Amino acid sequence: MGASLKPNRYSNIAIHKLKNSGIETVAFGLKPGNVSEVNIDTELIDYDNIHTVMLYVNPMRQKVYYDYIISLKPQRVIFNPGTENPDFIKILEENKIDFEIACSLVLLSTNQY
C-alpha cells in the first residue's frame, strides 16, 4: 500500500526486492504504472491469499483503507517507518491479524521477511 513509481522511494525499492526474492507481489498506489513488472493498481482489488500488507501510507491517510486491508485477511501488516498507527494496530488486534513495526527493506535484506 502506497506504491510509488519514483525509483528513490522505499516502496519502489521494496517492490524490486520482493520480485528479486521470488515473492509474488501486488501493489496499490495513487498513480498507475509498472515497477519491476508489477502493475500498480489504483483501484482496491479483492485479492485472495494476501500474506503480508506492507504500509507506505502515513497514518492520517490510512483510515480510508482500514476496512479494505481487513477484508484481505492478511496474515500480517508491516508498518514501515513513519506509518506507525496505534488506532489501526488496535483494529488489527481485534481482527486477530499480526503486525510488525519494522522496515520491510531491512527484513528483506536480512532474510527475516
Secondary structure, 3 states (H helix, E strand, C coil): CCCCCCCCCHHHHHHHHHHHCCCCCCEECCCCEEECCEEEECCCCCCCCCCEEEECCCHHHHHHHHHHHHHHCCCEEEECCCCCCHHHHHHHHHCCCEEEECCHHHHHHCCCC
